[in-house]
Amino acid sequence: MGKQVKNILNIVAWATGVIVSLAVGFAMIGGSLTIPWLDAVGAGIVTVIAGWVVVITTIISAVMAILKQ
């Protein structure tokens, strides 16, 4: 039973990481999460680009992890 619990906890931790990464990425894209010193100089587009990078790489890694199983 110990191995089953470990596997379940690994899946929960992985899914939580994916959800948090997507939440952060979409918040950066939407503008509700910013990098203060970048926005102060008017480079808000950097935050949006970083958000898209987070979302795209998270989706790619999630798909790759699922296909590996």
Backbone atoms as SQL, in Angstrom:
CREATE TABLE atoms (id INTEGER PRIMARY KEY, chain TEXT, resi INTEGER, resn TEXT, atom TEXT, x REAL, y REAL, z REAL);
INSERT INTO atoms VALUES
  (1, 'A', 1, 'MET', 'N', 0.824, -1.200, 0.000),
  (2, 'A', 1, 'MET', 'CA', 0.000, 0.000, 0.000),
  (3, 'A', 1, 'MET', 'C', 0.867, 1.263, 0.000),
  (4, 'A', 2, 'GLY', 'N', 2.069, 1.203, 0.521),
  (5, 'A', 2, 'GLY', 'CA', 2.930, 2.376, 0.563),
  (6, 'A', 2, 'GLY', 'C', 3.268, 2.904, -0.819),
  (7, 'A', 3, 'LYS', 'N', 3.466, 1.995, -1.771),
  (8, 'A', 3, 'LYS', 'CA', 3.804, 2.416, -3.134),
  (9, 'A', 3, 'LYS', 'C', 2.611, 3.101, -3.809),
  (10, 'A', 4, 'GLN', 'N', 1.401, 2.615, -3.546),
  (11, 'A', 4, 'GLN', 'CA', 0.206, 3.232, -4.117),
  (12, 'A', 4, 'GLN', 'C', 0.028, 4.653, -3.595),
  (13, 'A', 5, 'VAL', 'N', 0.265, 4.843, -2.319),
  (14, 'A', 5, 'VAL', 'CA', 0.144, 6.176, -1.719),
  (15, 'A', 5, 'VAL', 'C', 1.186, 7.104, -2.329),
  (16, 'A', 6, 'LYS', 'N', 2.399, 6.608, -2.504),
  (17, 'A', 6, 'LYS', 'CA', 3.460, 7.412, -3.109),
  (18, 'A', 6, 'LYS', 'C', 3.097, 7.807, -4.532),
  (19, 'A', 7, 'ASN', 'N', 2.548, 6.880, -5.303),
  (20, 'A', 7, 'ASN', 'CA', 2.145, 7.184, -6.678),
  (21, 'A', 7, 'ASN', 'C', 1.032, 8.225, -6.719),
  (22, 'A', 8, 'ILE', 'N', 0.077, 8.107, -5.832),
  (23, 'A', 8, 'ILE', 'CA', -1.028, 9.077, -5.782),
  (24, 'A', 8, 'ILE', 'C', -0.506, 10.458, -5.406),
  (25, 'A', 9, 'LEU', 'N', 0.391, 10.513, -4.412),
  (26, 'A', 9, 'LEU', 'CA', 0.951, 11.801, -4.011),
  (27, 'A', 9, 'LEU', 'C', 1.782, 12.418, -5.131),
  (28, 'A', 10, 'ASN', 'N', 2.498, 11.600, -5.879),
  (29, 'A', 10, 'ASN', 'CA', 3.263, 12.111, -7.022),
  (30, 'A', 10, 'ASN', 'C', 2.347, 12.710, -8.081),
  (31, 'A', 11, 'ILE', 'N', 1.238, 12.044, -8.356),
  (32, 'A', 11, 'ILE', 'CA', 0.282, 12.549, -9.352),
  (33, 'A', 11, 'ILE', 'C', -0.340, 13.856, -8.868),
  (34, 'A', 12, 'VAL', 'N', -0.713, 13.902, -7.590),
  (35, 'A', 12, 'VAL', 'CA', -1.317, 15.121, -7.034),
  (36, 'A', 12, 'VAL', 'C', -0.322, 16.280, -7.083),
  (37, 'A', 13, 'ALA', 'N', 0.929, 16.017, -6.724),
  (38, 'A', 13, 'ALA', 'CA', 1.947, 17.070, -6.765),
  (39, 'A', 13, 'ALA', 'C', 2.192, 17.537, -8.190),
  (40, 'A', 14, 'TRP', 'N', 2.241, 16.622, -9.128),
  (41, 'A', 14, 'TRP', 'CA', 2.448, 16.975, -10.538),
  (42, 'A', 14, 'TRP', 'C', 1.281, 17.820, -11.054),
  (43, 'A', 15, 'ALA', 'N', 0.057, 17.374, -10.780),
  (44, 'A', 15, 'ALA', 'CA', -1.127, 18.109, -11.249),
  (45, 'A', 15, 'ALA', 'C', -1.184, 19.500, -10.614),
  (46, 'A', 16, 'THR', 'N', -0.830, 19.598, -9.341),
  (47, 'A', 16, 'THR', 'CA', -0.808, 20.898, -8.678),
  (48, 'A', 16, 'THR', 'C', 0.200, 21.821, -9.336),
  (49, 'A', 17, 'GLY', 'N', 1.361, 21.308, -9.667),
  (50, 'A', 17, 'GLY', 'CA', 2.374, 22.106, -10.351),
  (51, 'A', 17, 'GLY', 'C', 1.898, 22.605, -11.699),
  (52, 'A', 18, 'VAL', 'N', 1.226, 21.756, -12.450),
  (53, 'A', 18, 'VAL', 'CA', 0.700, 22.160, -13.755),
  (54, 'A', 18, 'VAL', 'C', -0.358, 23.243, -13.593),
  (55, 'A', 19, 'ILE', 'N', -1.264, 23.062, -12.648),
  (56, 'A', 19, 'ILE', 'CA', -2.332, 24.052, -12.433),
  (57, 'A', 19, 'ILE', 'C', -1.754, 25.394, -12.001),
  (58, 'A', 20, 'VAL', 'N', -0.792, 25.373, -11.084),
  (59, 'A', 20, 'VAL', 'CA', -0.187, 26.623, -10.619),
  (60, 'A', 20, 'VAL', 'C', 0.574, 27.310, -11.752),
  (61, 'A', 21, 'SER', 'N', 1.312, 26.538, -12.534),
  (62, 'A', 21, 'SER', 'CA', 2.051, 27.120, -13.662),
  (63, 'A', 21, 'SER', 'C', 1.107, 27.781, -14.660),
  (64, 'A', 22, 'LEU', 'N', 0.021, 27.102, -14.984),
  (65, 'A', 22, 'LEU', 'CA', -0.945, 27.692, -15.918),
  (66, 'A', 22, 'LEU', 'C', -1.602, 28.934, -15.321),
  (67, 'A', 23, 'ALA', 'N', -1.916, 28.898, -14.028),
  (68, 'A', 23, 'ALA', 'CA', -2.524, 30.063, -13.379),
  (69, 'A', 23, 'ALA', 'C', -1.583, 31.262, -13.422),
  (70, 'A', 24, 'VAL', 'N', -0.313, 31.027, -13.130),
  (71, 'A', 24, 'VAL', 'CA', 0.666, 32.114, -13.158),
  (72, 'A', 24, 'VAL', 'C', 0.838, 32.637, -14.585),
  (73, 'A', 25, 'GLY', 'N', 0.958, 31.733, -15.532),
  (74, 'A', 25, 'GLY', 'CA', 1.119, 32.151, -16.928),
  (75, 'A', 25, 'GLY', 'C', -0.042, 32.986, -17.428),
  (76, 'A', 26, 'PHE', 'N', -1.254, 32.516, -17.176),
  (77, 'A', 26, 'PHE', 'CA', -2.420, 33.266, -17.636),
  (78, 'A', 26, 'PHE', 'C', -2.589, 34.581, -16.880),
  (79, 'A', 27, 'ALA', 'N', -2.187, 34.612, -15.613),
  (80, 'A', 27, 'ALA', 'CA', -2.241, 35.876, -14.870),
  (81, 'A', 27, 'ALA', 'C', -1.253, 36.884, -15.445),
  (82, 'A', 28, 'MET', 'N', -0.093, 36.412, -15.860),
  (83, 'A', 28, 'MET', 'CA', 0.884, 37.308, -16.486),
  (84, 'A', 28, 'MET', 'C', 0.367, 37.811, -17.835),
  (85, 'A', 29, 'ILE', 'N', -0.259, 36.933, -18.588),
  (86, 'A', 29, 'ILE', 'CA', -0.806, 37.333, -19.893),
  (87, 'A', 29, 'ILE', 'C', -1.926, 38.345, -19.707),
  (88, 'A', 30, 'GLY', 'N', -2.792, 38.092, -18.723),
  (89, 'A', 30, 'GLY', 'CA', -3.935, 38.969, -18.480),
  (90, 'A', 30, 'GLY', 'C', -3.595, 40.288, -17.811),
  (91, 'A', 31, 'GLY', 'N', -2.399, 40.375, -17.245),
  (92, 'A', 31, 'GLY', 'CA', -1.982, 41.624, -16.632),
  (93, 'A', 31, 'GLY', 'C', -2.248, 41.735, -15.146),
  (94, 'A', 32, 'SER', 'N', -2.843, 40.704, -14.543),
  (95, 'A', 32, 'SER', 'CA', -3.087, 40.795, -13.103),
  (96, 'A', 32, 'SER', 'C', -1.855, 40.405, -12.286),
  (97, 'A', 33, 'LEU', 'N', -0.865, 39.813, -12.931),
  (98, 'A', 33, 'LEU', 'CA', 0.411, 39.496, -12.286),
  (99, 'A', 33, 'LEU', 'C', 1.509, 40.120, -13.136),
  (100, 'A', 34, 'THR', 'N', 2.242, 41.029, -12.532),
  (101, 'A', 34, 'THR', 'CA', 3.256, 41.759, -13.287),
  (102, 'A', 34, 'THR', 'C', 4.599, 41.700, -12.569),
  (103, 'A', 35, 'ILE', 'N', 5.620, 42.136, -13.274),
  (104, 'A', 35, 'ILE', 'CA', 6.944, 42.296, -12.690),
  (105, 'A', 35, 'ILE', 'C', 7.130, 43.798, -12.504),
  (106, 'A', 36, 'PRO', 'N', 7.054, 44.277, -11.262),
  (107, 'A', 36, 'PRO', 'CA', 6.990, 45.728, -11.013),
  (108, 'A', 36, 'PRO', 'C', 8.095, 46.547, -11.671),
  (109, 'A', 37, 'TRP', 'N', 9.334, 46.127, -11.577),
  (110, 'A', 37, 'TRP', 'CA', 10.400, 46.950, -12.133),
  (111, 'A', 37, 'TRP', 'C', 10.413, 46.937, -13.653),
  (112, 'A', 38, 'LEU', 'N', 9.815, 45.929, -14.283),
  (113, 'A', 38, 'LEU', 'CA', 9.689, 45.949, -15.746),
  (114, 'A', 38, 'LEU', 'C', 8.532, 46.846, -16.177),
  (115, 'A', 39, 'ASP', 'N', 7.428, 46.782, -15.458),
  (116, 'A', 39, 'ASP', 'CA', 6.282, 47.617, -15.810),
  (117, 'A', 39, 'ASP', 'C', 6.566, 49.094, -15.546),
  (118, 'A', 40, 'ALA', 'N', 7.458, 49.376, -14.602),
  (119, 'A', 40, 'ALA', 'CA', 7.785, 50.761, -14.292),
  (120, 'A', 40, 'ALA', 'C', 8.496, 51.441, -15.458),
  (121, 'A', 41, 'VAL', 'N', 9.228, 50.679, -16.240),
  (122, 'A', 41, 'VAL', 'CA', 9.935, 51.263, -17.390),
  (123, 'A', 41, 'VAL', 'C', 9.144, 51.095, -18.683),
  (124, 'A', 42, 'GLY', 'N', 7.914, 50.602, -18.586),
  (125, 'A', 42, 'GLY', 'CA', 7.052, 50.487, -19.752),
  (126, 'A', 42, 'GLY', 'C', 7.274, 49.243, -20.581),
  (127, 'A', 43, 'ALA', 'N', 7.874, 48.226, -20.001),
  (128, 'A', 43, 'ALA', 'CA', 8.144, 46.998, -20.745),
  (129, 'A', 43, 'ALA', 'C', 7.160, 45.902, -20.353),
  (130, 'A', 44, 'GLY', 'N', 5.885, 46.239, -20.290),
  (131, 'A', 44, 'GLY', 'CA', 4.857, 45.269, -19.916),
  (132, 'A', 44, 'GLY', 'C', 4.744, 44.115, -20.884),
  (133, 'A', 45, 'ILE', 'N', 5.174, 44.330, -22.119),
  (134, 'A', 45, 'ILE', 'CA', 5.120, 43.270, -23.120),
  (135, 'A', 45, 'ILE', 'C', 6.028, 42.107, -22.731),
  (136, 'A', 46, 'VAL', 'N', 7.090, 42.393, -21.982),
  (137, 'A', 46, 'VAL', 'CA', 7.994, 41.329, -21.520),
  (138, 'A', 46, 'VAL', 'C', 7.249, 40.374, -20.597),
  (139, 'A', 47, 'THR', 'N', 6.404, 40.919, -19.748),
  (140, 'A', 47, 'THR', 'CA', 5.614, 40.095, -18.837),
  (141, 'A', 47, 'THR', 'C', 4.637, 39.225, -19.616),
  (142, 'A', 48, 'VAL', 'N', 4.026, 39.767, -20.636),
  (143, 'A', 48, 'VAL', 'CA', 3.082, 39.005, -21.458),
  (144, 'A', 48, 'VAL', 'C', 3.817, 37.886, -22.188),
  (145, 'A', 49, 'ILE', 'N', 4.962, 38.198, -22.754),
  (146, 'A', 49, 'ILE', 'CA', 5.745, 37.174, -23.454),
  (147, 'A', 49, 'ILE', 'C', 6.178, 36.075, -22.479),
  (148, 'A', 50, 'ALA', 'N', 6.636, 36.468, -21.311),
  (149, 'A', 50, 'ALA', 'CA', 7.028, 35.482, -20.300),
  (150, 'A', 50, 'ALA', 'C', 5.836, 34.608, -19.904),
  (151, 'A', 51, 'GLY', 'N', 4.655, 35.207, -19.818),
  (152, 'A', 51, 'GLY', 'CA', 3.453, 34.439, -19.513),
  (153, 'A', 51, 'GLY', 'C', 3.164, 33.400, -20.570),
  (154, 'A', 52, 'TRP', 'N', 3.296, 33.786, -21.825),
  (155, 'A', 52, 'TRP', 'CA', 3.074, 32.835, -22.922),
  (156, 'A', 52, 'TRP', 'C', 4.109, 31.714, -22.912),
  (157, 'A', 53, 'VAL', 'N', 5.343, 32.057, -22.582),
  (158, 'A', 53, 'VAL', 'CA', 6.391, 31.030, -22.488),
  (159, 'A', 53, 'VAL', 'C', 6.038, 30.024, -21.397),
  (160, 'A', 54, 'VAL', 'N', 5.576, 30.520, -20.259),
  (161, 'A', 54, 'VAL', 'CA', 5.184, 29.636, -19.159),
  (162, 'A', 54, 'VAL', 'C', 4.033, 28.724, -19.585),
  (163, 'A', 55, 'VAL', 'N', 3.019, 29.286, -20.211),
  (164, 'A', 55, 'VAL', 'CA', 1.851, 28.492, -20.622),
  (165, 'A', 55, 'VAL', 'C', 2.241, 27.444, -21.653),
  (166, 'A', 56, 'ILE', 'N', 2.969, 27.843, -22.675),
  (167, 'A', 56, 'ILE', 'CA', 3.324, 26.913, -23.752),
  (168, 'A', 56, 'ILE', 'C', 4.222, 25.791, -23.243),
  (169, 'A', 57, 'THR', 'N', 5.242, 26.137, -22.459),
  (170, 'A', 57, 'THR', 'CA', 6.132, 25.083, -21.962),
  (171, 'A', 57, 'THR', 'C', 5.433, 24.167, -20.962),
  (172, 'A', 58, 'THR', 'N', 4.491, 24.698, -20.201),
  (173, 'A', 58, 'THR', 'CA', 3.730, 23.857, -19.276),
  (174, 'A', 58, 'THR', 'C', 2.861, 22.867, -20.033),
  (175, 'A', 59, 'ILE', 'N', 2.195, 23.338, -21.066),
  (176, 'A', 59, 'ILE', 'CA', 1.338, 22.450, -21.864),
  (177, 'A', 59, 'ILE', 'C', 2.176, 21.390, -22.556),
  (178, 'A', 60, 'ILE', 'N', 3.298, 21.776, -23.128),
  (179, 'A', 60, 'ILE', 'CA', 4.167, 20.817, -23.803),
  (180, 'A', 60, 'ILE', 'C', 4.662, 19.763, -22.819),
  (181, 'A', 61, 'SER', 'N', 5.116, 20.190, -21.655),
  (182, 'A', 61, 'SER', 'CA', 5.628, 19.227, -20.683),
  (183, 'A', 61, 'SER', 'C', 4.522, 18.311, -20.144),
  (184, 'A', 62, 'ALA', 'N', 3.323, 18.850, -19.980),
  (185, 'A', 62, 'ALA', 'CA', 2.207, 18.023, -19.508),
  (186, 'A', 62, 'ALA', 'C', 1.852, 16.960, -20.551),
  (187, 'A', 63, 'VAL', 'N', 1.797, 17.358, -21.814),
  (188, 'A', 63, 'VAL', 'CA', 1.488, 16.406, -22.881),
  (189, 'A', 63, 'VAL', 'C', 2.581, 15.326, -22.962),
  (190, 'A', 64, 'MET', 'N', 3.829, 15.752, -22.880),
  (191, 'A', 64, 'MET', 'CA', 4.928, 14.790, -22.934),
  (192, 'A', 64, 'MET', 'C', 4.893, 13.814, -21.762),
  (193, 'A', 65, 'ALA', 'N', 4.550, 14.313, -20.583),
  (194, 'A', 65, 'ALA', 'CA', 4.458, 13.436, -19.400),
  (195, 'A', 65, 'ALA', 'C', 3.322, 12.439, -19.546),
  (196, 'A', 66, 'ILE', 'N', 2.210, 12.896, -20.089),
  (197, 'A', 66, 'ILE', 'CA', 1.066, 11.997, -20.269),
  (198, 'A', 66, 'ILE', 'C', 1.378, 10.935, -21.329),
  (199, 'A', 67, 'LEU', 'N', 2.011, 11.334, -22.407),
  (200, 'A', 67, 'LEU', 'CA', 2.360, 10.373, -23.454),
  (201, 'A', 67, 'LEU', 'C', 3.410, 9.374, -22.991),
  (202, 'A', 68, 'LYS', 'N', 4.261, 9.770, -22.067),
  (203, 'A', 68, 'LYS', 'CA', 5.274, 8.864, -21.534),
  (204, 'A', 68, 'LYS', 'C', 4.638, 7.747, -20.722),
  (205, 'A', 69, 'GLN', 'N', 3.520, 8.029, -20.078),
  (206, 'A', 69, 'GLN', 'CA', 2.835, 7.023, -19.272),
  (207, 'A', 69, 'GLN', 'C', 2.240, 6.020, -20.196);
